[in-house]
Amino acid sequence: MQEDMSDTLINLPSLTNLIKSIVKESVSADKQDLTDKTWNIDEFRKYCCRGKGDNWVRTFIFDEFPEVDYKNGGFVVNPRKTPAGKTTIIFAKEACEWMQKHQHEIDWNAKITS
């Protein structure tokens, strides 16, 4: 009984496409995992604040909600430049979780006055 060779050979293009698909999904999932990732103020504004300006974010989120400050157990280190630190660091996963939970408490229509 002879086996047909076409049945036993692996279809290499299909296998290659399957592997590419699995790798692509894995990389995409890894990019979406915010664990241990940090953002600067611009990334935070883009992903969590609908593109609001950095001064708007500092005024209406960081100042209005002091619990977001790292010193208070929050997700943002140096919400404003001080002698203690100049660079704002935002813990991405915690920031997204807090923003999701508090999005209805933020006055998205607030205006910066000079």
N, CA, C and O atoms as a DFTB+ gen file, in Angstrom:
456 C
 N C O
     1  1       0.843      -1.158       0.000
     2  2       0.000       0.000       0.000
     3  2       0.904       1.242       0.000
     4  3       1.631       1.507       0.957
     5  1       0.834       1.961      -1.066
     6  2       1.679       3.136      -1.203
     7  2       0.858       4.383      -0.895
     8  3      -0.256       4.558      -1.389
     9  1       1.448       5.253      -0.056
    10  2       0.779       6.492       0.326
    11  2       1.042       7.554      -0.722
    12  3       2.134       7.629      -1.286
    13  1       0.055       8.358      -0.975
    14  2       0.219       9.452      -1.911
    15  2       1.064      10.538      -1.239
    16  3       0.697      11.031      -0.173
    17  1       2.181      10.911      -1.846
    18  2       3.114      11.874      -1.259
    19  2       2.485      13.249      -1.081
    20  3       2.880      13.987      -0.179
    21  1       1.541      13.604      -1.897
    22  2       0.928      14.930      -1.785
    23  2       0.128      15.055      -0.495
    24  3      -0.079      16.166      -0.006
    25  1      -0.324      13.936       0.062
    26  2      -1.073      13.967       1.320
    27  2      -0.156      14.122       2.529
    28  3      -0.594      14.634       3.559
    29  1       1.076      13.706       2.438
    30  2       1.966      13.733       3.589
    31  2       2.860      14.975       3.631
    32  3       3.397      15.310       4.687
    33  1       3.024      15.650       2.515
    34  2       3.850      16.845       2.492
    35  2       3.102      18.011       3.131
    36  3       1.895      18.173       2.956
    37  1       3.834      18.796       3.858
    38  2       3.262      19.990       4.481
    39  2       3.223      21.086       3.436
    40  3       4.181      21.288       2.689
    41  1       2.126      21.775       3.394
    42  2       1.985      22.888       2.479
    43  2       2.759      24.063       3.062
    44  3       2.257      24.751       3.950
    45  1       3.977      24.302       2.575
    46  2       4.859      25.311       3.152
    47  2       4.305      26.729       3.103
    48  3       4.426      27.444       4.098
    49  1       3.706      27.175       2.006
    50  2       3.149      28.539       2.034
    51  2       2.065      28.705       3.099
    52  3       1.995      29.745       3.754
    53  1       1.229      27.700       3.276
    54  2       0.187      27.775       4.302
    55  2       0.793      27.781       5.697
    56  3       0.340      28.523       6.568
    57  1       1.802      26.968       5.912
    58  2       2.476      26.918       7.205
    59  2       3.168      28.252       7.495
    60  3       3.113      28.754       8.618
    61  1       3.807      28.812       6.497
    62  2       4.474      30.111       6.649
    63  2       3.458      31.183       7.012
    64  3       3.703      31.990       7.910
    65  1       2.331      31.199       6.330
    66  2       1.282      32.179       6.633
    67  2       0.727      32.003       8.037
    68  3       0.443      32.985       8.723
    69  1       0.573      30.759       8.466
    70  2       0.083      30.484       9.812
    71  2       1.073      31.007      10.858
    72  3       0.672      31.638      11.836
    73  1       2.347      30.746      10.650
    74  2       3.370      31.213      11.596
    75  2       3.404      32.733      11.636
    76  3       3.476      33.320      12.715
    77  1       3.353      33.375      10.484
    78  2       3.340      34.840      10.433
    79  2       2.140      35.399      11.191
    80  3       2.258      36.385      11.919
    81  1       1.007      34.774      11.017
    82  2      -0.220      35.228      11.689
    83  2      -0.089      35.111      13.207
    84  3      -0.480      36.023      13.935
    85  1       0.453      34.007      13.681
    86  2       0.635      33.793      15.115
    87  2       1.614      34.816      15.687
    88  3       1.362      35.384      16.750
    89  1       2.717      35.054      15.000
    90  2       3.710      36.029      15.462
    91  2       3.101      37.425      15.486
    92  3       3.304      38.175      16.441
    93  1       2.357      37.777      14.442
    94  2       1.727      39.099      14.368
    95  2       0.757      39.301      15.534
    96  3       0.757      40.362      16.158
    97  1      -0.058      38.307      15.829
    98  2      -0.994      38.393      16.957
    99  2      -0.249      38.535      18.278
   100  3      -0.654      39.311      19.144
   101  1       0.830      37.793      18.431
   102  2       1.613      37.839      19.662
   103  2       2.244      39.214      19.860
   104  3       2.210      39.759      20.964
   105  1       2.812      39.772      18.812
   106  2       3.434      41.096      18.894
   107  2       2.364      42.149      19.192
   108  3       2.580      43.050      20.002
   109  1       1.229      42.028      18.543
   110  2       0.139      42.982      18.767
   111  2      -0.350      42.920      20.211
   112  3      -0.567      43.959      20.836
   113  1      -0.522      41.730      20.739
   114  2      -0.961      41.567      22.124
   115  2       0.071      42.137      23.081
   116  3      -0.285      42.759      24.082
   117  1       1.351      41.929      22.780
   118  2       2.417      42.451      23.636
   119  2       2.416      43.981      23.639
   120  3       2.636      44.598      24.681
   121  1       2.171      44.590      22.486
   122  2       2.129      46.049      22.404
   123  2       0.962      46.607      23.206
   124  3       1.061      47.692      23.779
   125  1      -0.144      45.868      23.250
   126  2      -1.324      46.327      23.971
   127  2      -1.187      46.146      25.484
   128  3      -1.891      46.804      26.249
   129  1      -0.300      45.274      25.914
   130  2      -0.083      45.050      27.339
   131  2       0.729      46.214      27.888
   132  3       1.892      46.393      27.529
   133  1       0.122      46.990      28.745
   134  2       0.764      48.183      29.280
   135  2       1.525      47.930      30.579
   136  3       2.068      48.865      31.167
   137  1       1.568      46.694      31.026
   138  2       2.279      46.360      32.250
   139  2       3.736      46.811      32.147
   140  3       4.427      46.502      31.177
   141  1       4.184      47.541      33.155
   142  2       5.567      48.019      33.247
   143  2       5.945      49.065      32.193
   144  3       7.126      49.380      32.044
   145  1       4.975      49.605      31.467
   146  2       5.272      50.635      30.477
   147  2       5.033      52.013      31.080
   148  3       4.123      52.208      31.886
   149  1       5.870      52.962      30.673
   150  2       5.683      54.344      31.100
   151  2       5.486      55.226      29.875
   152  3       5.934      54.906      28.774
   153  1       4.803      56.346      30.098
   154  2       4.561      57.327      29.047
   155  2       5.084      58.673      29.496
   156  3       5.257      58.921      30.689
   157  1       5.333      59.535      28.533
   158  2       5.556      60.942      28.835
   159  2       4.194      61.641      28.731
   160  3       3.192      60.997      28.419
   161  1       4.154      62.921      28.985
   162  2       2.893      63.654      28.976
   163  2       2.223      63.601      27.602
   164  3       0.997      63.527      27.521
   165  1       3.008      63.637      26.523
   166  2       2.426      63.613      25.181
   167  2       1.728      62.290      24.875
   168  3       0.656      62.278      24.272
   169  1       2.328      61.189      25.286
   170  2       1.693      59.890      25.063
   171  2       0.412      59.776      25.886
   172  3      -0.598      59.270      25.396
   173  1       0.451      60.240      27.124
   174  2      -0.730      60.211      27.975
   175  2      -1.857      61.043      27.361
   176  3      -3.007      60.607      27.325
   177  1      -1.521      62.240      26.880
   178  2      -2.524      63.117      26.250
   179  2      -3.158      62.421      25.054
   180  3      -4.374      62.472      24.869
   181  1      -2.326      61.768      24.243
   182  2      -2.802      61.114      23.025
   183  2      -3.722      59.929      23.331
   184  3      -4.798      59.808      22.744
   185  1      -3.303      59.067      24.241
   186  2      -4.030      57.826      24.487
   187  2      -5.169      57.952      25.492
   188  3      -6.114      57.165      25.448
   189  1      -5.095      58.926      26.395
   190  2      -6.085      58.971      27.473
   191  2      -6.892      60.266      27.550
   192  3      -7.929      60.300      28.214
   193  1      -6.444      61.319      26.893
   194  2      -7.061      62.633      27.104
   195  2      -7.592      63.263      25.825
   196  3      -7.744      64.482      25.743
   197  1      -7.872      62.440      24.841
   198  2      -8.471      62.927      23.597
   199  2      -7.674      64.069      22.972
   200  3      -8.244      64.952      22.332
   201  1      -6.354      64.047      23.158
   202  2      -5.485      65.028      22.543
   203  2      -5.465      66.402      23.201
   204  3      -4.930      67.352      22.629
   205  1      -6.035      66.517      24.384
   206  2      -6.009      67.804      25.091
   207  2      -4.561      68.251      25.282
   208  3      -3.656      67.418      25.327
   209  1      -4.339      69.562      25.394
   210  2      -2.993      70.109      25.558
   211  2      -2.385      69.729      26.893
   212  3      -3.099      69.401      27.841
   213  1      -1.057      69.773      26.964
   214  2      -0.395      69.364      28.200
   215  2      -0.764      70.267      29.373
   216  3      -0.903      69.780      30.495
   217  1      -0.927      71.569      29.143
   218  2      -1.335      72.460      30.229
   219  2      -2.762      72.131      30.691
   220  3      -3.059      72.188      31.885
   221  1      -3.624      71.794      29.761
   222  2      -5.000      71.402      30.099
   223  2      -4.971      70.141      30.980
   224  3      -5.659      70.075      31.999
   225  1      -4.177      69.155      30.583
   226  2      -4.080      67.896      31.334
   227  2      -3.542      68.160      32.738
   228  3      -4.079      67.639      33.716
   229  1      -2.493      68.960      32.842
   230  2      -1.927      69.259      34.157
   231  2      -2.946      69.987      35.041
   232  3      -3.053      69.708      36.235
   233  1      -3.691      70.919      34.445
   234  2      -4.645      71.727      35.215
   235  2      -5.891      70.944      35.598
   236  3      -6.279      70.935      36.766
   237  1      -6.527      70.286      34.627
   238  2      -7.840      69.694      34.865
   239  2      -7.823      68.217      35.242
   240  3      -8.863      67.653      35.580
   241  1      -6.665      67.596      35.189
   242  2      -6.562      66.214      35.676
   243  2      -5.580      66.159      36.843
   244  3      -5.966      65.797      37.954
   245  1      -4.320      66.511      36.608
   246  2      -3.312      66.380      37.656
   247  2      -3.601      67.287      38.850
   248  3      -3.456      66.853      39.993
   249  1      -4.011      68.545      38.610
   250  2      -4.284      69.466      39.721
   251  2      -5.635      69.184      40.380
   252  3      -5.762      69.269      41.601
   253  1      -6.632      68.851      39.581
   254  2      -7.980      68.619      40.108
   255  2      -8.096      67.310      40.882
   256  3      -8.954      67.175      41.754
   257  1      -7.246      66.363      40.568
   258  2      -7.309      65.038      41.204
   259  2      -5.944      64.709      41.811
   260  3      -5.158      63.977      41.210
   261  1      -5.661      65.244      42.995
   262  2      -4.331      65.046      43.593
   263  2      -3.985      63.579      43.857
   264  3      -2.817      63.245      44.052
   265  1      -4.976      62.719      43.864
   266  2      -4.696      61.296      44.086
   267  2      -3.917      60.667      42.935
   268  3      -3.384      59.568      43.092
   269  1      -3.837      61.333      41.778
   270  2      -3.075      60.773      40.661
   271  2      -1.572      60.960      40.836
   272  3      -0.779      60.300      40.164
   273  1      -1.175      61.864      41.744
   274  2       0.244      62.115      42.009
   275  2       0.863      60.881      42.667
   276  3       0.291      60.310      43.595
   277  1       2.010      60.485      42.190
   278  2       2.732      59.331      42.716
   279  2       2.951      59.442      44.220
   280  3       2.899      58.441      44.935
   281  1       3.197      60.666      44.699
   282  2       3.403      60.888      46.132
   283  2       2.156      60.530      46.934
   284  3       2.237      60.256      48.131
   285  1       1.009      60.535      46.272
   286  2      -0.259      60.199      46.922
   287  2      -0.732      58.801      46.534
   288  3      -1.889      58.451      46.771
   289  1       0.145      58.007      45.947
   290  2      -0.211      56.644      45.548
   291  2      -0.735      56.539      44.135
   292  3      -1.266      55.496      43.753
   293  1      -0.599      57.596      43.345
   294  2      -1.140      57.625      41.997
   295  2      -0.172      57.163      40.918
   296  3       0.828      56.497      41.191
   297  1      -0.496      57.533      39.691
   298  2       0.216      57.027      38.526
   299  2       1.164      58.022      37.866
   300  3       1.848      57.657      36.910
   301  1       1.230      59.285      38.348
   302  2       2.068      60.280      37.682
   303  2       3.155      60.813      38.622
   304  3       2.877      61.300      39.717
   305  1       4.396      60.703      38.153
   306  2       5.547      61.234      38.885
   307  2       5.829      62.623      38.300
   308  3       5.915      62.789      37.083
   309  1       5.969      63.600      39.174
   310  2       6.234      64.980      38.764
   311  2       5.149      65.530      37.830
   312  3       5.424      65.821      36.665
   313  1       3.931      65.671      38.332
   314  2       2.874      66.221      37.482
   315  2       3.192      67.638      37.008
   316  3       2.699      68.077      35.969
   317  1       4.004      68.338      37.765
   318  2       4.501      69.674      37.381
   319  2       5.983      69.733      37.718
   320  3       6.453      69.031      38.613
   321  1       6.711      70.568      37.001
   322  2       8.139      70.731      37.281
   323  2       8.313      71.356      38.655
   324  3       7.682      72.359      38.987
   325  1       9.186      70.738      39.448
   326  2       9.527      71.255      40.774
   327  2      11.025      71.039      40.966
   328  3      11.662      70.362      40.159
   329  1      11.590      71.610      42.027
   330  2      13.008      71.330      42.293
   331  2      13.279      69.833      42.496
   332  3      14.395      69.362      42.276
   333  1      12.253      69.097      42.916
   334  2      12.421      67.657      43.145
   335  2      12.501      66.869      41.838
   336  3      13.115      65.803      41.802
   337  1      11.895      67.374      40.768
   338  2      11.916      66.660      39.493
   339  2      11.259      67.444      38.381
   340  3      10.283      68.161      38.599
   341  1      11.805      67.299      37.185
   342  2      11.302      68.046      36.036
   343  2      10.550      67.178      35.043
   344  3       9.636      67.657      34.371
   345  1      10.916      65.928      34.944
   346  2      10.344      65.050      33.931
   347  2       9.084      64.361      34.452
   348  3       9.112      63.708      35.495
   349  1       7.987      64.511      33.721
   350  2       6.746      63.834      34.076
   351  2       6.812      62.402      33.567
   352  3       7.071      62.162      32.388
   353  1       6.576      61.458      34.461
   354  2       6.565      60.029      34.133
   355  2       5.191      59.494      34.506
   356  3       4.709      59.709      35.618
   357  1       4.569      58.798      33.571
   358  2       3.228      58.272      33.796
   359  2       3.251      56.758      33.626
   360  3       3.704      56.247      32.601
   361  1       2.764      56.052      34.629
   362  2       2.670      54.599      34.563
   363  2       1.417      54.252      33.762
   364  3       0.292      54.414      34.234
   365  1       1.640      53.771      32.543
   366  2       0.584      53.642      31.539
   367  2      -0.602      52.790      31.988
   368  3      -1.750      53.214      31.850
   369  1      -0.349      51.627      32.509
   370  2      -1.452      50.729      32.875
   371  2      -2.317      51.355      33.970
   372  3      -3.544      51.359      33.872
   373  1      -1.675      51.881      35.008
   374  2      -2.415      52.495      36.106
   375  2      -3.165      53.740      35.629
   376  3      -4.282      54.007      36.072
   377  1      -2.541      54.500      34.723
   378  2      -3.184      55.702      34.182
   379  2      -4.456      55.328      33.419
   380  3      -5.498      55.955      33.609
   381  1      -4.379      54.330      32.573
   382  2      -5.558      53.897      31.802
   383  2      -6.671      53.401      32.714
   384  3      -7.844      53.705      32.497
   385  1      -6.302      52.645      33.723
   386  2      -7.306      52.134      34.659
   387  2      -7.981      53.282      35.406
   388  3      -9.204      53.287      35.549
   389  1      -7.200      54.259      35.886
   390  2      -7.755      55.397      36.617
   391  2      -8.640      56.234      35.695
   392  3      -9.738      56.633      36.085
   393  1      -8.176      56.498      34.495
   394  2      -8.948      57.313      33.555
   395  2     -10.274      56.637      33.202
   396  3     -11.302      57.308      33.105
   397  1     -10.261      55.344      33.014
   398  2     -11.494      54.614      32.710
   399  2     -12.482      54.756      33.856
   400  3     -13.672      54.981      33.639
   401  1     -11.989      54.624      35.058
   402  2     -12.846      54.685      36.246
   403  2     -13.381      56.093      36.506
   404  3     -14.488      56.244      37.021
   405  1     -12.609      57.127      36.157
   406  2     -12.954      58.509      36.520
   407  2     -13.321      59.402      35.332
   408  3     -13.442      60.616      35.496
   409  1     -13.497      58.835      34.162
   410  2     -13.731      59.646      32.968
   411  2     -14.951      60.559      33.076
   412  3     -14.975      61.625      32.461
   413  1     -15.952      60.164      33.839
   414  2     -17.166      60.985      33.970
   415  2     -17.023      62.089      35.010
   416  3     -17.897      62.948      35.128
   417  1     -15.934      62.072      35.759
   418  2     -15.695      63.112      36.764
   419  2     -14.870      64.270      36.204
   420  3     -14.771      65.322      36.836
   421  1     -14.291      64.087      35.051
   422  2     -13.435      65.102      34.434
   423  2     -14.310      66.054      33.626
   424  3     -15.204      65.622      32.899
   425  1     -14.045      67.353      33.759
   426  2     -14.765      68.360      32.971
   427  2     -14.050      68.502      31.626
   428  3     -13.138      69.316      31.487
   429  1     -14.462      67.717      30.650
   430  2     -13.815      67.690      29.348
   431  2     -14.015      68.991      28.566
   432  3     -13.295      69.255      27.603
   433  1     -14.982      69.792      28.975
   434  2     -15.248      71.075      28.300
   435  2     -14.563      72.253      28.993
   436  3     -14.718      73.396      28.563
   437  1     -13.817      71.989      30.045
   438  2     -13.146      73.071      30.767
   439  2     -12.175      73.791      29.844
   440  3     -11.567      73.188      28.959
   441  1     -12.043      75.081      30.067
   442  2     -11.157      75.919      29.238
   443  2     -10.054      76.506      30.105
   444  3     -10.280      76.868      31.259
   445  1      -8.869      76.594      29.538
   446  2      -7.748      77.259      30.187
   447  2      -7.959      78.761      30.018
   448  3      -8.153      79.247      28.904
   449  1      -7.919      79.488      31.126
   450  2      -8.025      80.948      31.037
   451  2      -6.660      81.559      31.304
   452  3      -5.895      81.054      32.126
   453  1      -6.361      82.632      30.616
   454  2      -5.046      83.265      30.767
   455  2      -4.965      84.085      32.012
   456  3      -3.926      84.685      32.289
